[in-house]
Amino acid sequence: MNPADDKKLMTPEYVRVGDSISRTEHLYSRAASLYDRVNLTVSFGNGYRYRADQIRELGISAGDQVLDIGTGTGVLARTARECTGPDGQVVALDSCAEMLEIAEASGSFETVIGSIDELPFEESSFDFVTAGYSLRYATDTGRALREINRVLKPGGTVLILEITPPTNVLLRMIAKAYILIAARIIALVATRSLTSQRLLGHLWREVRTTPQPELFLASLAQGGFHDCRCQTTHGLLTAYTASK
């Protein structure tokens, strides 16, 4: 497999998100204490319920081993821990120490500082790998998918959540207006912090360059996965699943 082929499958902008990784990490470090409040208010609580529902639908059982990549404040990891029970293991990985501190305080799972591009785990370590809105931070998307495949056990499942920019012009304008205007007002009232404004501006810049599902599914297949599927909710939220 030629690693360069993976980049051809994703939009160049999505792959090049890695060019601004240090600036992005600085933003999330500053926004860590506000992150959950911003998410809960601008989505009216629906965003976290959606994430929890996606985890519960994966089929995680008691005793399973789960890795959550780009865990942030640990939203997916907490729900995964409920599914694995005390006999299982959930490892939450992120490159932002400030976000991991919040995750560690809010859940009974292991936290690890690390990069999605080079996962610090042995081959075939996990039954499930989840990545909630974090694959976009890989400096090389194809390499990140191969790393996920490497640490999954044979027959294991990956779940990737992304925000897909609407192809319909009107819906795209509505999504842009909500994120850049309405959501910013809501977040400012809730947090009284200009950092929330920068966070939402950054979110839209990421969303508008996220690849459409057909490219994402092709990249999963190129990364060594099979049974690649996706489901889009409200024309915006896309959940991808695939098996090793």
Backbone as CSV, one residue per row, in Angstrom:
resi,resn,N_x,N_y,N_z,CA_x,CA_y,CA_z,C_x,C_y,C_z
1,MET,0.849,-1.197,0.000,0.000,0.000,0.000,0.880,1.241,0.000
2,ASN,0.606,2.150,-0.882,1.371,3.384,-0.963,0.739,4.433,-0.063
3,PRO,1.453,4.913,0.999,0.871,5.896,1.903,0.362,7.136,1.193
4,ALA,0.973,7.490,0.064,0.538,8.691,-0.649,-0.875,8.540,-1.180
5,ASP,-1.307,7.287,-1.425,-2.642,7.069,-1.963,-3.722,7.540,-1.008
6,ASP,-3.464,7.446,0.311,-4.468,7.840,1.286,-4.778,9.322,1.182
7,LYS,-3.756,10.131,0.934,-3.966,11.567,0.860,-4.832,11.936,-0.341
8,LYS,-4.776,11.128,-1.396,-5.578,11.414,-2.573,-7.062,11.213,-2.289
9,LEU,-7.381,10.392,-1.286,-8.764,10.077,-1.005,-9.445,11.152,-0.174
10,MET,-8.693,11.856,0.656,-9.241,12.933,1.461,-8.966,14.267,0.779
11,THR,-9.783,15.272,1.083,-9.518,16.586,0.522,-8.190,17.096,1.054
12,PRO,-7.416,17.820,0.245,-6.123,18.325,0.708,-6.241,19.140,1.990
13,GLU,-7.332,19.923,2.116,-7.490,20.762,3.297,-7.602,19.916,4.562
14,TYR,-8.314,18.796,4.454,-8.499,17.938,5.626,-7.161,17.360,6.066
15,VAL,-6.370,16.911,5.101,-5.061,16.362,5.419,-4.141,17.442,5.970
16,ARG,-4.260,18.670,5.444,-3.347,19.733,5.841,-3.719,20.393,7.162
17,VAL,-4.798,19.920,7.813,-5.131,20.470,9.122,-3.925,20.366,10.049
18,GLY,-3.090,19.340,9.834,-1.913,19.143,10.664,-0.931,20.297,10.618
19,ASP,-1.005,21.133,9.569,-0.095,22.265,9.476,-0.301,23.246,10.630
20,SER,-1.508,23.283,11.210,-1.798,24.237,12.277,-2.055,23.534,13.608
21,ILE,-1.473,22.353,13.772,-1.712,21.565,14.974,-1.303,22.317,16.235
22,SER,-0.144,22.965,16.231,0.320,23.646,17.441,-0.632,24.774,17.831
23,ARG,-1.134,25.508,16.847,-2.073,26.589,17.134,-3.397,26.028,17.655
24,THR,-3.820,24.902,17.082,-5.056,24.265,17.530,-4.923,23.774,18.963
25,GLU,-3.793,23.148,19.282,-3.579,22.653,20.641,-3.563,23.801,21.645
26,HIS,-2.996,24.937,21.241,-2.979,26.105,22.129,-4.401,26.586,22.397
27,LEU,-5.239,26.599,21.355,-6.625,27.027,21.516,-7.368,26.104,22.474
28,TYR,-7.215,24.788,22.285,-7.932,23.850,23.146,-7.390,23.856,24.573
29,SER,-6.124,24.153,24.732,-5.572,24.284,26.084,-6.251,25.431,26.821
30,ARG,-6.432,26.541,26.116,-7.074,27.708,26.728,-8.570,27.483,26.938
31,ALA,-9.175,26.690,26.054,-10.629,26.508,26.100,-11.063,25.301,26.924
32,ALA,-10.119,24.558,27.486,-10.449,23.300,28.161,-11.525,23.463,29.229
33,SER,-11.395,24.482,30.055,-12.347,24.664,31.156,-13.730,25.093,30.664
34,LEU,-13.808,25.596,29.422,-15.083,26.061,28.862,-15.710,25.053,27.909
35,TYR,-14.933,24.062,27.508,-15.314,23.202,26.385,-16.678,22.538,26.580
36,ASP,-16.879,21.902,27.717,-18.147,21.207,27.940,-19.319,22.184,27.987
37,ARG,-19.114,23.338,28.616,-20.190,24.317,28.711,-20.587,24.834,27.331
38,VAL,-19.584,25.086,26.486,-19.872,25.553,25.126,-20.645,24.492,24.353
39,ASN,-20.172,23.250,24.401,-20.831,22.174,23.666,-22.262,21.948,24.127
40,LEU,-22.456,21.939,25.427,-23.787,21.677,25.965,-24.771,22.792,25.615
41,THR,-24.310,24.037,25.669,-25.230,25.147,25.413,-25.553,25.310,23.933
42,VAL,-24.550,25.232,23.064,-24.825,25.482,21.641,-25.573,24.323,20.992
43,SER,-25.489,23.120,21.590,-26.237,21.975,21.042,-27.475,21.666,21.875
44,PHE,-27.715,22.481,22.914,-28.847,22.282,23.822,-28.844,20.872,24.426
45,GLY,-27.641,20.358,24.639,-27.479,19.039,25.241,-27.569,17.887,24.265
46,ASN,-27.996,18.155,23.036,-28.195,17.073,22.066,-26.882,16.471,21.580
47,GLY,-25.821,17.280,21.532,-24.541,16.787,21.036,-23.988,15.654,21.876
48,TYR,-24.046,15.805,23.187,-23.508,14.770,24.065,-24.419,13.548,24.101
49,ARG,-25.736,13.767,23.995,-26.650,12.623,23.926,-26.403,11.815,22.661
50,TYR,-26.152,12.519,21.552,-25.860,11.841,20.285,-24.597,10.992,20.409
51,ARG,-23.554,11.548,21.013,-22.306,10.800,21.174,-22.519,9.556,22.032
52,ALA,-23.247,9.718,23.124,-23.505,8.578,24.013,-24.305,7.499,23.293
53,ASP,-25.283,7.906,22.497,-26.098,6.938,21.753,-25.242,6.149,20.766
54,GLN,-24.312,6.833,20.094,-23.454,6.148,19.129,-22.573,5.104,19.807
55,ILE,-22.082,5.419,20.995,-21.261,4.459,21.739,-22.096,3.246,22.146
56,ARG,-23.288,3.496,22.642,-24.137,2.388,23.110,-24.559,1.476,21.968
57,GLU,-24.665,2.025,20.761,-25.073,1.219,19.611,-23.931,0.380,19.041
58,LEU,-22.707,0.604,19.512,-21.553,-0.126,18.981,-21.550,-1.598,19.369
59,GLY,-22.160,-1.907,20.498,-22.146,-3.289,20.965,-21.006,-3.603,21.910
60,ILE,-20.481,-2.580,22.585,-19.433,-2.800,23.582,-20.011,-3.610,24.737
61,SER,-19.280,-4.649,25.142,-19.764,-5.539,26.194,-18.866,-5.468,27.422
62,ALA,-19.354,-6.014,28.512,-18.571,-6.068,29.744,-17.262,-6.809,29.483
63,GLY,-16.158,-6.224,29.933,-14.853,-6.849,29.774,-14.099,-6.434,28.526
64,ASP,-14.726,-5.668,27.635,-14.055,-5.248,26.400,-12.974,-4.201,26.675
65,GLN,-12.033,-4.106,25.722,-10.956,-3.121,25.774,-11.259,-2.031,24.743
66,VAL,-11.320,-0.777,25.193,-11.716,0.328,24.317,-10.673,1.440,24.372
67,LEU,-10.326,1.972,23.209,-9.442,3.131,23.112,-10.231,4.287,22.519
68,ASP,-10.239,5.422,23.216,-10.889,6.630,22.707,-9.807,7.636,22.332
69,ILE,-9.712,7.941,21.038,-8.661,8.813,20.516,-9.164,10.251,20.426
70,GLY,-8.336,11.189,20.883,-8.764,12.585,20.891,-9.940,12.749,21.829
71,THR,-9.791,12.209,23.019,-10.914,12.096,23.956,-11.443,13.433,24.438
72,GLY,-10.610,14.482,24.392,-11.059,15.771,24.910,-11.354,15.675,26.391
73,THR,-12.576,16.021,26.776,-12.965,15.951,28.184,-13.537,14.588,28.561
74,GLY,-13.442,13.618,27.653,-13.801,12.243,27.988,-15.254,11.865,27.806
75,VAL,-15.973,12.565,26.943,-17.406,12.297,26.764,-17.651,10.865,26.273
76,LEU,-16.966,10.459,25.200,-17.147,9.101,24.680,-16.593,8.062,25.649
77,ALA,-15.463,8.385,26.265,-14.815,7.433,27.172,-15.698,7.108,28.373
78,ARG,-16.412,8.103,28.880,-17.279,7.861,30.039,-18.396,6.878,29.693
79,THR,-19.007,7.070,28.527,-20.078,6.154,28.125,-19.522,4.767,27.833
80,ALA,-18.342,4.712,27.208,-17.716,3.418,26.940,-17.431,2.677,28.241
81,ARG,-17.030,3.422,29.264,-16.740,2.803,30.559,-17.997,2.202,31.175
82,GLU,-19.121,2.853,30.985,-20.388,2.298,31.467,-20.671,0.955,30.801
83,CYS,-20.273,0.840,29.525,-20.540,-0.386,28.766,-19.587,-1.522,29.131
84,THR,-18.314,-1.196,29.387,-17.324,-2.248,29.664,-17.440,-2.791,31.078
85,GLY,-17.949,-1.966,31.993,-18.010,-2.389,33.386,-16.622,-2.468,33.998
86,PRO,-16.534,-2.875,35.253,-15.244,-2.901,35.958,-14.261,-3.930,35.411
87,ASP,-14.757,-4.929,34.680,-13.864,-5.961,34.145,-13.220,-5.548,32.822
88,GLY,-13.697,-4.474,32.234,-13.135,-4.007,30.976,-12.120,-2.904,31.194
89,GLN,-11.649,-2.339,30.091,-10.663,-1.261,30.164,-11.000,-0.200,29.123
90,VAL,-10.936,1.058,29.537,-11.088,2.179,28.617,-9.867,3.068,28.763
91,VAL,-9.203,3.328,27.642,-8.040,4.211,27.620,-8.410,5.450,26.816
92,ALA,-8.226,6.618,27.409,-8.567,7.886,26.762,-7.278,8.612,26.387
93,LEU,-7.078,8.837,25.095,-5.846,9.461,24.601,-6.127,10.840,24.031
94,ASP,-5.253,11.788,24.349,-5.352,13.130,23.778,-3.969,13.770,23.855
95,SER,-3.736,14.743,22.989,-2.450,15.446,23.003,-2.492,16.689,23.881
96,CYS,-3.679,17.045,24.380,-3.847,18.255,25.192,-3.946,17.883,26.665
97,ALA,-2.935,18.234,27.440,-2.890,17.870,28.855,-4.035,18.492,29.642
98,GLU,-4.412,19.732,29.295,-5.483,20.414,30.019,-6.824,19.712,29.831
99,MET,-7.088,19.237,28.621,-8.327,18.499,28.372,-8.308,17.162,29.117
100,LEU,-7.152,16.504,29.119,-7.050,15.210,29.793,-7.254,15.334,31.299
101,GLU,-6.830,16.448,31.873,-7.036,16.655,33.309,-8.524,16.647,33.648
102,ILE,-9.314,17.287,32.799,-10.763,17.306,33.014,-11.348,15.918,32.801
103,ALA,-10.884,15.223,31.761,-11.370,13.870,31.492,-11.070,12.941,32.657
104,GLU,-9.856,13.043,33.177,-9.429,12.166,34.269,-10.252,12.400,35.528
105,ALA,-10.632,13.651,35.759,-11.406,13.980,36.958,-12.861,13.547,36.850
106,SER,-13.309,13.287,35.614,-14.736,13.008,35.418,-15.044,11.556,35.095
107,GLY,-14.023,10.700,35.030,-14.289,9.315,34.662,-13.282,8.351,35.240
108,SER,-13.690,7.090,35.358,-12.813,6.055,35.917,-12.158,5.276,34.783
109,PHE,-11.266,5.952,34.069,-10.551,5.303,32.977,-9.129,5.847,32.931
110,GLU,-8.287,5.131,32.217,-6.881,5.525,32.094,-6.737,6.635,31.058
111,THR,-5.904,7.620,31.341,-5.647,8.691,30.376,-4.188,8.645,29.940
112,VAL,-3.974,8.915,28.652,-2.632,8.864,28.071,-2.440,10.069,27.159
113,ILE,-1.336,10.777,27.318,-0.999,11.853,26.388,-0.303,11.232,25.181
114,GLY,-0.828,11.503,24.002,-0.240,10.916,22.808,-0.866,11.464,21.548
115,SER,-0.323,11.037,20.413,-0.757,11.528,19.110,-1.510,10.449,18.346
116,ILE,-2.529,10.871,17.620,-3.289,9.947,16.784,-2.434,9.394,15.651
117,ASP,-1.377,10.115,15.285,-0.518,9.686,14.183,0.409,8.536,14.566
118,GLU,0.663,8.384,15.857,1.574,7.335,16.322,1.086,6.850,17.683
119,LEU,0.160,5.912,17.662,-0.479,5.447,18.887,0.499,4.620,19.727
120,PRO,0.655,4.951,21.007,1.647,4.277,21.866,1.130,2.972,22.462
121,PHE,0.648,2.071,21.582,0.086,0.809,22.053,0.551,-0.332,21.151
122,GLU,0.522,-1.539,21.712,0.910,-2.724,20.952,-0.161,-3.069,19.916
123,GLU,0.231,-3.873,18.944,-0.723,-4.337,17.937,-1.822,-5.170,18.595
124,SER,-3.018,-5.084,18.020,-4.160,-5.906,18.446,-4.441,-5.783,19.940
125,SER,-4.514,-4.543,20.426,-4.718,-4.304,21.857,-6.172,-4.049,22.238
126,PHE,-7.002,-3.605,21.283,-8.338,-3.125,21.643,-9.437,-3.776,20.804
127,ASP,-10.583,-3.975,21.455,-11.764,-4.489,20.753,-12.463,-3.381,19.972
128,PHE,-12.385,-2.163,20.502,-13.021,-1.008,19.868,-12.085,0.197,19.939
129,VAL,-12.092,1.001,18.877,-11.410,2.295,18.887,-12.435,3.340,18.471
130,THR,-12.529,4.415,19.240,-13.466,5.487,18.922,-12.707,6.793,18.726
131,ALA,-13.230,7.630,17.850,-12.617,8.937,17.586,-13.741,9.933,17.321
132,GLY,-14.066,10.718,18.320,-15.150,11.682,18.195,-14.650,13.048,17.774
133,TYR,-14.811,13.370,16.495,-14.413,14.677,15.950,-12.927,14.954,16.181
134,SER,-12.108,13.914,16.083,-10.675,14.078,16.355,-9.774,13.626,15.217
135,LEU,-10.292,12.832,14.276,-9.440,12.385,13.172,-8.947,13.574,12.354
136,ARG,-9.713,14.662,12.361,-9.337,15.868,11.610,-8.011,16.456,12.083
137,TYR,-7.554,16.081,13.284,-6.317,16.635,13.825,-5.090,15.790,13.493
138,ALA,-5.292,14.718,12.757,-4.147,13.919,12.317,-3.340,14.710,11.292
139,THR,-2.033,14.636,11.397,-1.206,15.313,10.396,-1.206,14.542,9.081
140,ASP,-1.514,13.244,9.149,-1.613,12.398,7.962,-2.780,11.443,8.201
141,THR,-3.904,11.705,7.556,-5.118,10.932,7.804,-4.931,9.449,7.510
142,GLY,-4.279,9.144,6.396,-4.067,7.746,6.034,-3.247,7.009,7.072
143,ARG,-2.202,7.655,7.551,-1.360,7.036,8.574,-2.153,6.807,9.855
144,ALA,-2.989,7.778,10.228,-3.795,7.641,11.437,-4.747,6.453,11.327
145,LEU,-5.357,6.273,10.161,-6.263,5.139,9.975,-5.509,3.815,10.043
146,ARG,-4.301,3.786,9.505,-3.504,2.555,9.593,-3.098,2.270,11.034
147,GLU,-2.838,3.323,11.806,-2.509,3.148,13.221,-3.704,2.588,13.994
148,ILE,-4.886,3.100,13.696,-6.094,2.581,14.336,-6.269,1.109,13.996
149,ASN,-6.064,0.773,12.727,-6.183,-0.616,12.295,-5.163,-1.496,13.014
150,ARG,-3.969,-0.975,13.205,-2.893,-1.746,13.843,-3.236,-2.121,15.283
151,VAL,-3.804,-1.173,16.048,-4.044,-1.443,17.473,-5.364,-2.174,17.724
152,LEU,-6.203,-2.289,16.693,-7.443,-3.050,16.835,-7.164,-4.549,16.784
153,LYS,-7.913,-5.296,17.569,-7.845,-6.752,17.481,-8.544,-7.202,16.196
154,PRO,-8.182,-8.369,15.664,-8.916,-8.893,14.503,-10.408,-8.982,14.819
155,GLY,-11.223,-8.452,13.921,-12.658,-8.423,14.157,-13.115,-7.220,14.957
156,GLY,-12.159,-6.377,15.376,-12.497,-5.189,16.156,-13.193,-4.131,15.311
157,THR,-13.778,-3.152,15.990,-14.581,-2.126,15.319,-14.072,-0.731,15.638
158,VAL,-14.074,0.130,14.629,-13.744,1.538,14.826,-15.002,2.370,14.615
159,LEU,-15.168,3.392,15.446,-16.241,4.372,15.296,-15.603,5.744,15.161
160,ILE,-15.922,6.441,14.080,-15.417,7.795,13.861,-16.609,8.726,13.688
161,LEU,-16.666,9.764,14.500,-17.730,10.761,14.391,-17.175,12.007,13.720
162,GLU,-17.940,12.557,12.789,-17.528,13.785,12.112,-18.742,14.654,11.812
163,ILE,-18.482,15.932,11.597,-19.511,16.856,11.128,-19.316,17.011,9.628
164,THR,-20.316,16.623,8.861,-20.221,16.668,7.406,-20.857,17.949,6.882
165,PRO,-20.120,18.766,6.144,-20.719,19.997,5.605,-21.824,19.652,4.610
166,PRO,-23.008,20.242,4.756,-24.107,19.943,3.831,-23.734,20.281,2.390
167,THR,-24.153,19.444,1.460,-23.917,19.736,0.044,-24.970,20.697,-0.495
168,ASN,-26.141,20.718,0.144,-27.186,21.661,-0.239,-26.759,23.078,0.155
169,VAL,-26.803,23.996,-0.798,-26.306,25.353,-0.567,-27.054,26.040,0.571
170,LEU,-28.377,25.909,0.597,-29.172,26.565,1.632,-28.847,26.007,3.015
171,LEU,-28.779,24.676,3.121,-28.463,24.060,4.412,-27.053,24.431,4.868
172,ARG,-26.139,24.543,3.906,-24.773,24.935,4.251,-24.745,26.362,4.806
173,MET,-25.526,27.255,4.203,-25.599,28.634,4.677,-26.203,28.699,6.079
174,ILE,-27.222,27.856,6.319,-27.856,27.828,7.639,-26.868,27.323,8.692
175,ALA,-26.139,26.252,8.356,-25.155,25.700,9.295,-24.070,26.725,9.610
176,LYS,-23.600,27.412,8.572,-22.565,28.426,8.764,-23.071,29.572,9.633
177,ALA,-24.295,30.028,9.359,-24.868,31.132,10.128,-25.058,30.739,11.589
178,TYR,-25.477,29.488,11.815,-25.689,29.069,13.201,-24.369,29.022,13.966
179,ILE,-23.357,28.386,13.367,-22.076,28.231,14.067,-21.386,29.574,14.276
180,LEU,-21.383,30.416,13.247,-20.612,31.661,13.321,-21.367,32.832,13.953
181,ILE,-22.700,32.743,14.016,-23.458,33.869,14.581,-24.252,33.433,15.813
182,ALA,-25.266,32.588,15.609,-26.155,32.216,16.718,-25.410,31.484,17.831
183,ALA,-24.623,30.469,17.464,-23.912,29.689,18.483,-22.908,30.551,19.239
184,ARG,-22.295,31.490,18.537,-21.338,32.376,19.203,-22.020,33.255,20.245
185,ILE,-23.208,33.734,19.926,-23.953,34.559,20.883,-24.335,33.724,22.106
186,ILE,-24.847,32.511,21.855,-25.238,31.622,22.948,-24.035,31.300,23.833
187,ALA,-22.906,30.981,23.202,-21.703,30.619,23.959,-21.163,31.799,24.754
188,LEU,-21.231,32.984,24.173,-20.734,34.171,24.870,-21.576,34.463,26.110
189,VAL,-22.880,34.320,25.990,-23.763,34.528,27.139,-23.480,33.489,28.221
190,ALA,-23.246,32.234,27.800,-23.046,31.142,28.758,-21.688,31.202,29.443
191,THR,-20.659,31.647,28.721,-19.299,31.587,29.268,-18.702,32.949,29.598
192,ARG,-19.229,34.003,28.953,-18.666,35.353,29.104,-17.173,35.359,28.786
193,SER,-16.815,34.580,27.786,-15.407,34.460,27.406,-15.264,34.559,25.896
194,LEU,-14.305,35.370,25.450,-14.044,35.488,24.019,-13.376,34.232,23.465
195,THR,-12.823,33.416,24.343,-12.223,32.163,23.885,-13.269,31.273,23.225
196,SER,-14.499,31.313,23.729,-15.571,30.519,23.126,-15.830,30.962,21.691
197,GLN,-15.642,32.247,21.406,-15.842,32.757,20.054,-14.778,32.214,19.106
198,ARG,-13.551,32.185,19.588,-12.462,31.644,18.768,-12.646,30.148,18.545
199,LEU,-13.163,29.457,19.562,-13.387,28.015,19.453,-14.407,27.706,18.362
200,LEU,-15.491,28.462,18.309,-16.531,28.214,17.314,-16.098,28.654,15.920
201,GLY,-15.303,29.711,15.839,-14.754,30.105,14.546,-13.842,29.024,13.994
202,HIS,-13.049,28.443,14.879,-12.164,27.345,14.494,-12.978,26.136,14.046
203,LEU,-14.090,25.871,14.735,-14.949,24.738,14.384,-15.451,24.858,12.951
204,TRP,-15.926,26.044,12.556,-16.446,26.182,11.200,-15.346,25.997,10.162
205,ARG,-14.159,26.488,10.434,-13.057,26.305,9.479,-12.764,24.822,9.281
206,GLU,-12.935,24.032,10.337,-12.727,22.587,10.219,-13.875,21.923,9.467
207,VAL,-15.096,22.300,9.821,-16.270,21.663,9.224,-16.301,21.858,7.714
208,ARG,-15.997,23.054,7.257,-16.149,23.339,5.825,-15.155,22.569,4.958
209,THR,-14.093,22.011,5.553,-13.120,21.248,4.768,-13.202,19.745,5.028
210,THR,-14.175,19.326,5.829,-14.327,17.895,6.108,-14.834,17.179,4.861
211,PRO,-14.240,16.042,4.506,-14.641,15.340,3.284,-16.045,14.760,3.375
212,GLN,-16.656,14.584,2.229,-17.967,13.955,2.151,-17.841,12.451,2.426
213,PRO,-18.944,11.799,2.809,-18.896,10.391,3.225,-18.236,9.440,2.242
214,GLU,-18.453,9.633,0.931,-17.878,8.678,-0.019,-16.350,8.673,0.033
215,LEU,-15.748,9.843,0.258,-14.294,9.910,0.379,-13.824,9.299,1.695
216,PHE,-14.584,9.544,2.737,-14.231,8.997,4.044,-14.283,7.471,4.012
217,LEU,-15.338,6.919,3.427,-15.480,5.468,3.352,-14.371,4.842,2.509
218,ALA,-14.006,5.510,1.419,-12.919,5.009,0.576,-11.601,5.002,1.339
219,SER,-11.383,6.016,2.170,-10.150,6.078,2.955,-10.109,4.991,4.018
220,LEU,-11.259,4.679,4.610,-11.316,3.580,5.575,-10.951,2.257,4.903
221,ALA,-11.496,2.029,3.721,-11.182,0.799,2.991,-9.700,0.747,2.637
222,GLN,-9.154,1.893,2.228,-7.737,1.963,1.887,-6.866,1.720,3.116
223,GLY,-7.400,2.052,4.290,-6.657,1.855,5.534,-6.705,0.436,6.057
224,GLY,-7.342,-0.465,5.309,-7.349,-1.868,5.692,-8.625,-2.339,6.366
225,PHE,-9.659,-1.502,6.383,-10.913,-1.874,7.035,-11.896,-2.461,6.029
226,HIS,-12.861,-3.212,6.543,-13.938,-3.726,5.698,-15.272,-3.453,6.379
227,ASP,-16.355,-3.747,5.680,-17.704,-3.470,6.180,-17.806,-2.004,6.624
228,CYS,-17.316,-1.107,5.772,-17.295,0.330,6.091,-18.679,0.934,5.844
229,ARG,-19.224,1.565,6.861,-20.571,2.122,6.768,-20.621,3.517,7.371
230,CYS,-21.683,4.252,7.027,-21.882,5.555,7.658,-23.365,5.857,7.764
231,GLN,-23.688,6.684,8.734,-25.063,7.138,8.923,-25.027,8.615,9.276
232,THR,-25.732,9.426,8.492,-25.751,10.866,8.719,-27.072,11.274,9.353
233,THR,-26.982,12.040,10.431,-28.148,12.507,11.176,-28.300,14.013,11.006
234,HIS,-29.517,14.457,10.757,-29.816,15.884,10.580,-28.996,16.507,9.451
235,GLY,-28.542,15.679,8.511,-27.785,16.180,7.376,-26.438,16.764,7.723
236,LEU,-25.966,16.513,8.950,-24.750,17.178,9.415,-23.821,16.260,10.207
237,LEU,-24.382,15.420,11.068,-23.587,14.563,11.949,-23.450,13.183,11.328
238,THR,-22.214,12.770,11.063,-21.988,11.481,10.412,-21.189,10.555,11.312
239,ALA,-21.704,9.331,11.474,-21.027,8.290,12.249,-20.538,7.218,11.287
240,TYR,-19.230,6.970,11.290,-18.620,5.952,10.444,-18.231,4.759,11.306
241,THR,-18.540,3.563,10.831,-18.082,2.355,11.505,-17.428,1.440,10.477
242,ALA,-16.440,0.685,10.935,-15.749,-0.259,10.067,-15.109,-1.329,10.937
243,SER,-14.828,-2.469,10.332,-14.245,-3.594,11.062,-12.864,-3.925,10.526
244,LYS,-12.039,-4.502,11.404,-10.710,-4.945,10.986,-10.798,-6.378,10.486
